[in-house]
Amino acid sequence: MSAPAPPTALLADPRRGALVLPSLRVVVTRGPQAGATLDLAREELVIGSSRAADLRLDDPTVSRNHLALRATPEGLLVVDLESTNGTRLGGRRVVQAYVESGDVIELGASAVRVEARGGPGPSLPLSPSGGFGELIGSSPAARRLFAALEAVAAESVTVLLTGETGSGKDSCAEELHRRSPRASRPFVVVDCGAIPASLLESELFGHVRGAFTGADRDRQGAFADADGGTLFLDQVDDLPLALQPKLLRALERREIRPLGATQPRRLDVRVIAASRRDLRVEVNHGRFREDLFYRLHVFAIDVPPLRARRSDVPLLAERFLRDLTGDPDAALPDDVRDAFLRHDWPGNVRELKHRVEALAVRREQALDGLSGARPSYREAKAEAVDAFERAFLEALVAEAGGNVSEAARRARMDRPFLIRLLRKHGLSRTSL
């Protein structure tokens, strides 16, 4: 008989079709809010000095979004959100750590204690379906995602999709549009990280003829293109700080003013945004406006990484294989299935799809790096160089606010060469 799950773990209950949260309470033991309590009622709670924090501490040594408490199948995880004064557990500063009932977490000059409440914890619904449109999966993580998408699909509420690169945020946005009353209207995508900052305002809000040099005709922009439908703002974390107030006004007033125009234009647009970075961290560092974060965070959905839904890997892989080959009976060979199940998939669903595409062409290529066999010196060196280049480029372009010319200047390299490197690593709308 297996050991009972720890009292701080998130449990799946197939009979109830739900995830069961641990029955926990957070008690403030030190600081201005000493004695305040908060029960764990969602998968994640934020503690900080922000007015939007789930547990607000009026303490100047506490960051706006200081830490998150996240229920996981392995236990309750405390995550420091790059706070100024850090998070400590047992006197030691931690970035992430699992906590048990009775543990005291220090944040700035304040402290909180995690306590078991007794009795069953709250339950979170799982979708009874194994899919949401083109999205498929039977794992608890996938069914929790589908339940969240189902709850908001028919509404016009703003949705913020968060998750790692390649996890499928763009597919979630498309399915939300397809399942909404706006499905017959436009679905417009703007990649905030792929468009130079100097052009992004016109791309979003449009311009009138003569608004700037080269504006030889009117352009209505993405908001107007999406009128009556859905605007998907991908990589919204790359939105330049100077443009964020204008997006905030568009979301609050449902109107835009094109560059050079004297009158605003009212629009009926549903906005779905996606971010690969934690916007709470960006707010802490002053890179993202707090009021815009509140406006986007009306309904937030975290898209889980593939490693959190590992049992879905064969299901997804065979779907890709059948779509690619046109064979409705195509299946993974047993050794490929086993290798896929062992892999951690740092590139998530996108990486899996690329592996399946390789499998359809050359089986050995699909298993490169997965079988555990030691690569040759040349292969290992090439892989290390590729990994360095990709990490360097992602950080470089992010620091330059998506402006390729500025990124080239910072790296002291030719712009055409930088563009070739970006293309080599597939750093486009779907990956940056």
C-alpha positions as CSV (number, residue, x, y, z in Angstrom):
1,M,0.0,0.0,0.0
2,S,1.4,3.4,-1.0
3,A,2.0,6.0,1.7
4,P,-0.7,8.6,2.2
5,A,-0.3,11.9,0.4
6,P,1.2,14.7,2.5
7,P,-1.4,17.1,3.9
8,T,-0.1,20.0,1.8
9,A,-0.5,18.2,-1.6
10,L,-3.0,18.9,-4.3
11,L,-4.9,15.7,-5.0
12,A,-6.9,14.5,-8.0
13,D,-10.3,12.9,-7.1
14,P,-11.5,11.1,-10.2
15,R,-14.8,10.1,-8.5
16,R,-15.7,13.7,-7.9
17,G,-14.2,15.0,-11.1
18,A,-12.2,17.5,-9.1
19,L,-8.9,18.5,-7.7
20,V,-8.9,18.7,-3.9
21,L,-6.9,21.5,-2.3
22,P,-5.1,20.9,1.0
23,S,-7.0,22.2,4.0
24,L,-4.6,25.0,4.9
25,R,-4.7,28.5,6.5
26,V,-2.0,31.2,6.4
27,V,-1.7,33.2,9.7
28,V,0.2,36.5,9.9
29,T,2.4,36.1,13.0
30,R,4.6,39.2,12.7
31,G,4.2,42.7,11.2
32,P,1.4,45.3,10.9
33,Q,-1.2,42.7,10.0
34,A,-0.4,40.2,12.8
35,G,-3.4,38.0,13.5
36,A,-4.8,38.3,9.9
37,T,-5.6,34.9,8.3
38,L,-6.2,33.6,4.8
39,D,-7.6,30.2,3.8
40,L,-6.2,28.4,0.8
41,A,-9.1,28.5,-1.7
42,R,-7.4,28.5,-5.0
43,E,-4.3,26.8,-6.6
44,E,-2.3,29.9,-6.0
45,L,-2.4,32.8,-3.6
46,V,-0.2,35.9,-3.6
47,I,1.0,37.7,-0.5
48,G,2.3,41.2,-0.8
49,S,1.7,44.9,-0.3
50,S,-0.3,45.4,-3.5
51,R,-4.0,46.1,-3.2
52,A,-4.6,43.2,-5.5
53,A,-2.7,40.7,-3.3
54,D,-4.8,37.9,-1.9
55,L,-3.2,38.6,1.5
56,R,-2.2,42.3,1.7
57,L,0.5,43.3,4.2
58,D,0.8,47.0,4.8
59,D,4.6,46.7,5.4
60,P,7.1,48.8,3.5
61,T,9.6,46.0,3.6
62,V,7.2,43.7,1.6
63,S,7.2,43.9,-2.2
64,R,3.9,44.6,-4.0
65,N,3.8,40.9,-5.2
66,H,6.2,39.4,-2.7
67,L,5.5,35.6,-2.9
68,A,3.1,33.1,-4.2
69,L,1.8,30.0,-2.4
70,R,1.1,27.3,-5.0
71,A,-0.7,24.0,-4.4
72,T,1.0,21.2,-6.4
73,P,0.7,17.4,-6.4
74,E,4.1,17.4,-4.6
75,G,3.1,19.8,-1.8
76,L,2.6,23.5,-1.1
77,L,5.3,25.4,-2.9
78,V,6.4,28.9,-1.8
79,V,7.7,31.0,-4.8
80,D,9.5,34.3,-4.2
81,L,8.4,36.7,-6.9
82,E,11.8,38.4,-7.2
83,S,11.0,40.5,-4.1
84,T,13.3,43.2,-3.0
85,N,14.0,41.8,0.5
86,G,13.6,38.2,-0.2
87,T,11.7,35.2,1.2
88,R,13.1,33.1,4.1
89,L,12.2,29.7,5.3
90,G,14.0,28.5,8.4
91,G,16.2,31.6,8.4
92,R,17.5,30.9,4.9
93,R,16.6,32.8,1.8
94,V,14.7,30.7,-0.8
95,V,13.6,31.1,-4.4
96,Q,11.3,28.1,-4.3
97,A,10.7,25.6,-1.5
98,Y,8.0,23.2,-0.3
99,V,6.5,24.0,3.0
100,E,4.6,21.9,5.6
101,S,2.0,22.7,8.2
102,G,3.7,24.6,11.0
103,D,6.4,26.2,8.8
104,V,7.0,30.0,9.2
105,I,7.8,32.0,6.1
106,E,9.5,35.4,6.6
107,L,9.0,38.2,4.1
108,G,10.6,41.5,4.8
109,A,9.8,42.4,8.5
110,S,6.6,40.3,8.4
111,A,6.1,36.6,8.9
112,V,3.3,34.1,8.2
113,R,2.7,30.6,9.4
114,V,1.1,27.8,7.4
115,E,-1.4,25.8,9.5
116,A,-3.6,22.8,8.8
117,R,-7.3,23.6,9.2
118,G,-8.6,20.0,9.5
119,G,-11.3,18.5,7.4
120,P,-11.4,18.3,3.6
121,G,-10.1,21.1,1.6
122,P,-11.9,23.0,-1.2
123,S,-12.4,21.2,-4.5
124,L,-11.7,22.6,-8.0
125,P,-13.7,21.3,-10.9
126,L,-12.1,19.2,-13.7
127,S,-13.7,19.1,-17.1
128,P,-15.5,15.8,-17.8
129,S,-14.3,16.2,-21.4
130,G,-10.9,15.0,-22.8
131,G,-10.6,18.1,-24.9
132,F,-11.5,21.6,-25.6
133,G,-11.9,22.0,-29.4
134,E,-8.6,21.1,-30.9
135,L,-7.0,20.9,-27.5
136,I,-6.8,17.3,-26.1
137,G,-5.7,15.7,-22.8
138,S,-6.9,13.4,-20.1
139,S,-4.5,14.3,-17.3
140,P,-5.9,16.2,-14.3
141,A,-3.8,19.3,-15.3
142,A,-5.3,19.3,-18.8
143,R,-8.8,18.8,-17.5
144,R,-8.4,21.6,-15.0
145,L,-7.2,23.8,-17.9
146,F,-10.2,22.8,-20.0
147,A,-12.6,23.6,-17.1
148,A,-11.1,27.1,-16.8
149,L,-11.4,27.7,-20.6
150,E,-15.0,26.4,-20.6
151,A,-16.0,28.7,-17.8
152,V,-15.0,31.8,-19.7
153,A,-15.3,30.9,-23.4
154,A,-18.8,32.3,-23.9
155,E,-18.1,35.6,-22.0
156,S,-16.5,38.8,-23.3
157,V,-14.3,39.2,-20.2
158,T,-10.6,39.9,-20.7
159,V,-8.4,36.8,-20.3
160,L,-4.8,36.6,-19.4
161,L,-3.0,33.3,-20.4
162,T,0.3,32.6,-18.7
163,G,2.7,29.8,-19.2
164,E,6.0,28.7,-20.6
165,T,7.0,29.2,-24.2
166,G,5.5,26.4,-26.4
167,S,2.9,25.4,-23.9
168,G,0.0,26.2,-26.2
169,K,-1.2,29.7,-25.1
170,D,-1.9,30.7,-28.7
171,S,-4.0,27.5,-29.3
172,C,-6.0,28.3,-26.1
173,A,-6.7,31.8,-27.4
174,E,-7.9,30.5,-30.8
175,E,-10.2,28.0,-29.1
176,L,-11.6,30.6,-26.8
177,H,-12.5,32.6,-29.9
178,R,-14.0,29.6,-31.8
179,R,-16.2,28.7,-28.8
180,S,-17.4,32.2,-28.2
181,P,-20.4,34.2,-29.7
182,R,-17.7,36.1,-31.6
183,A,-16.6,33.1,-33.6
184,S,-17.9,34.5,-36.9
185,R,-16.0,37.8,-36.4
186,P,-12.3,38.4,-36.8
187,F,-9.6,36.8,-34.7
188,V,-6.6,39.2,-34.9
189,V,-3.1,38.4,-33.5
190,V,-0.5,41.0,-32.6
191,D,2.9,39.8,-31.3
192,C,4.0,42.6,-29.0
193,G,7.6,41.2,-29.0
194,A,8.1,40.8,-32.7
195,I,7.2,44.4,-33.8
196,P,9.6,47.3,-33.3
197,A,8.5,49.6,-30.6
198,S,8.4,52.5,-33.0
199,L,5.8,50.7,-35.1
200,L,3.7,49.0,-32.5
201,E,1.5,51.9,-31.6
202,S,0.4,52.2,-35.3
203,E,0.0,48.4,-35.5
204,L,-2.3,48.4,-32.5
205,F,-4.3,51.7,-32.8
206,G,-3.8,52.7,-36.5
207,H,-2.9,56.1,-37.9
208,V,-4.2,58.7,-40.3
209,R,-2.5,59.8,-43.4
210,G,0.4,62.3,-42.6
211,A,0.6,61.3,-38.9
212,F,4.3,60.6,-39.4
213,T,6.9,60.3,-42.1
214,G,5.9,57.5,-44.5
215,A,2.2,57.5,-43.4
216,D,0.9,58.0,-47.0
217,R,-2.5,56.5,-46.2
218,D,-4.8,55.7,-43.3
219,R,-4.4,52.5,-41.4
220,Q,-7.0,51.4,-39.0
221,G,-4.9,49.1,-36.8
222,A,-5.4,45.7,-35.0
223,F,-8.0,47.0,-32.6
224,A,-10.2,48.2,-35.4
225,D,-9.5,45.1,-37.5
226,A,-10.8,43.0,-34.6
227,D,-14.0,45.1,-34.1
228,G,-16.8,42.7,-33.1
229,G,-14.3,39.8,-32.6
230,T,-11.2,39.0,-30.6
231,L,-7.8,40.6,-30.4
232,F,-5.0,38.3,-29.1
233,L,-2.1,40.2,-27.7
234,D,0.7,37.6,-27.7
235,Q,3.8,38.3,-25.6
236,V,2.1,41.2,-23.9
237,D,5.0,41.2,-21.4
238,D,7.2,42.7,-24.2
239,L,4.8,45.7,-24.6
240,P,7.0,48.9,-24.2
241,L,6.3,50.8,-21.0
242,A,5.5,54.0,-23.0
243,L,2.6,52.2,-24.8
244,Q,1.1,50.6,-21.7
245,P,-1.1,53.6,-20.7
246,K,-2.6,53.7,-24.2
247,L,-3.5,50.0,-24.0
248,L,-4.9,50.6,-20.5
249,R,-7.2,53.4,-21.8
250,A,-8.3,51.2,-24.7
251,L,-9.3,48.4,-22.3
252,E,-11.0,50.8,-19.8
253,R,-12.9,52.9,-22.3
254,R,-13.3,50.5,-25.2
255,E,-12.1,53.2,-27.5
256,I,-8.9,54.0,-29.4
257,R,-7.4,57.1,-31.0
258,P,-5.3,56.4,-34.1
259,L,-2.1,58.4,-34.4
260,G,-2.8,61.8,-35.8
261,A,-6.6,61.5,-35.3
262,T,-8.5,64.2,-33.3
263,Q,-11.5,62.0,-32.3
264,P,-11.5,58.6,-30.6
265,R,-13.3,55.6,-32.1
266,R,-15.4,53.2,-30.0
267,L,-15.0,49.5,-30.6
268,D,-16.4,46.2,-29.4
269,V,-13.4,44.0,-29.0
270,R,-12.6,41.1,-26.6
271,V,-9.0,41.1,-25.6
272,I,-7.0,37.9,-24.8
273,A,-3.4,38.5,-23.7
274,A,-0.6,36.0,-23.2
275,S,2.6,36.3,-21.3
276,R,5.5,33.9,-20.9
277,R,6.8,35.9,-18.0
278,D,5.2,36.3,-14.6
279,L,3.7,39.8,-14.9
280,R,3.7,40.1,-11.1
281,V,7.5,40.0,-11.2
282,E,7.5,42.5,-14.1
283,V,5.3,44.8,-11.9
284,N,7.8,44.5,-9.0
285,H,10.6,45.6,-11.3
286,G,8.7,48.5,-12.8
287,R,8.7,47.0,-16.2
288,F,4.9,46.6,-16.3
289,R,2.3,49.0,-15.0
290,E,0.4,47.7,-12.0
291,D,-2.9,49.2,-13.2
292,L,-2.6,47.5,-16.6
293,F,-1.8,44.2,-14.9
294,Y,-5.1,44.5,-12.9
295,R,-7.0,45.3,-16.1
296,L,-5.6,42.2,-17.9
297,H,-5.8,40.0,-14.9
298,V,-9.6,39.9,-14.9
299,F,-9.6,36.2,-15.6
300,A,-6.2,34.5,-15.5
301,I,-5.5,31.0,-16.8
302,D,-2.2,29.3,-16.3
303,V,-1.4,26.9,-19.2
304,P,0.5,24.0,-17.6
305,P,3.9,22.9,-19.1
306,L,3.9,19.5,-20.8
307,R,6.0,17.9,-17.9
308,A,3.0,18.6,-15.6
309,R,0.7,16.6,-17.9
310,R,3.2,13.9,-18.9
311,S,0.5,11.2,-19.3
312,D,-0.9,13.3,-22.2
313,V,2.4,13.0,-24.2
314,P,1.4,9.8,-26.2
315,L,-2.1,11.1,-26.8
316,L,-0.7,14.4,-28.2
317,A,2.1,12.7,-30.2
318,E,-0.2,10.3,-31.9
319,R,-2.7,13.1,-32.8
320,F,0.2,15.0,-34.4
321,L,1.4,11.8,-36.2
322,R,-2.0,11.0,-37.6
323,D,-2.5,14.6,-38.8
324,L,0.9,14.6,-40.4
325,T,0.7,11.2,-42.1
326,G,-3.0,11.2,-42.9
327,D,-3.1,7.7,-41.3
328,P,-6.0,7.4,-38.8
329,D,-4.3,4.4,-37.2
330,A,-0.8,5.7,-36.9
331,A,0.7,4.9,-33.5
332,L,4.0,5.5,-31.7
333,P,6.5,2.6,-31.6
334,D,6.9,1.3,-28.1
335,D,10.5,2.5,-27.7
336,V,9.6,6.0,-28.9
337,R,6.6,6.1,-26.5
338,D,8.9,5.2,-23.6
339,A,11.5,7.7,-24.6
340,F,8.9,10.5,-25.0
341,L,7.4,9.6,-21.5
342,R,10.8,10.0,-19.9
343,H,11.7,13.3,-21.5
344,D,11.0,16.6,-19.6
345,W,10.0,18.6,-22.7
346,P,11.5,22.0,-21.9
347,G,10.1,23.2,-25.3
348,N,6.7,21.8,-24.3
349,V,4.0,21.0,-26.9
350,R,5.9,22.8,-29.6
351,E,9.0,20.6,-29.0
352,L,6.8,17.5,-29.0
353,K,5.3,18.4,-32.4
354,H,8.8,19.0,-33.9
355,R,9.9,15.6,-32.6
356,V,6.9,13.9,-34.2
357,E,7.6,15.7,-37.5
358,A,11.1,14.3,-37.3
359,L,9.7,10.8,-36.5
360,A,7.7,10.9,-39.7
361,V,10.9,11.6,-41.7
362,R,13.6,9.7,-39.8
363,R,13.0,7.7,-36.7
364,E,16.5,8.2,-35.2
365,Q,16.3,11.9,-35.5
366,A,13.1,11.9,-33.3
367,L,15.1,10.1,-30.5
368,D,18.2,12.3,-30.6
369,G,18.9,13.4,-27.1
370,L,16.1,11.3,-25.7
371,S,17.6,7.7,-25.7
372,G,20.3,8.4,-23.1
373,A,23.1,7.5,-25.5
374,R,26.1,9.8,-25.2
375,P,26.3,12.1,-28.2
376,S,29.6,12.6,-30.1
377,Y,31.9,15.5,-29.3
378,R,30.7,17.4,-32.4
379,E,27.0,16.9,-31.6
380,A,27.5,17.8,-27.9
381,K,29.4,21.0,-28.8
382,A,26.8,22.0,-31.4
383,E,24.0,21.4,-28.9
384,A,25.8,23.6,-26.3
385,V,26.4,26.4,-28.8
386,D,22.8,26.3,-29.9
387,A,21.5,26.4,-26.3
388,F,23.9,29.4,-25.5
389,E,22.8,31.3,-28.7
390,R,19.1,30.8,-28.0
391,A,19.4,31.9,-24.3
392,F,21.6,34.9,-25.3
393,L,19.2,36.0,-28.0
394,E,16.0,35.6,-25.9
395,A,17.6,37.8,-23.1
396,L,19.0,40.3,-25.6
397,V,15.7,40.9,-27.5
398,A,13.8,41.1,-24.2
399,E,16.2,43.7,-22.9
400,A,15.9,45.7,-26.1
401,G,12.1,45.7,-25.8
402,G,11.7,43.7,-29.0
403,N,13.5,46.2,-31.1
404,V,15.9,44.3,-33.3
405,S,18.0,47.3,-34.2
406,E,18.5,48.2,-30.6
407,A,19.3,44.5,-29.8
408,A,22.0,44.5,-32.5
409,R,23.6,47.7,-31.1
410,R,23.7,46.2,-27.6
411,A,25.3,43.0,-28.8
412,R,27.6,44.9,-31.1
413,M,26.7,42.8,-34.1
414,D,25.3,43.5,-37.6
415,R,21.6,43.7,-37.8
416,P,21.3,41.2,-40.7
417,F,23.4,38.7,-38.9
418,L,21.2,39.1,-35.8
419,I,18.1,38.5,-37.9
420,R,19.7,35.4,-39.4
421,L,20.4,34.0,-35.9
422,L,16.8,34.8,-34.8
423,R,15.5,32.9,-37.8
424,K,17.8,30.0,-37.2
425,H,16.5,29.6,-33.7
426,G,12.8,30.1,-34.7
427,L,12.6,33.2,-32.4
428,S,9.4,34.6,-34.0
429,R,5.8,35.3,-32.8
430,T,5.4,31.7,-31.6
431,S,8.5,31.5,-29.5
432,L,9.7,34.9,-28.2
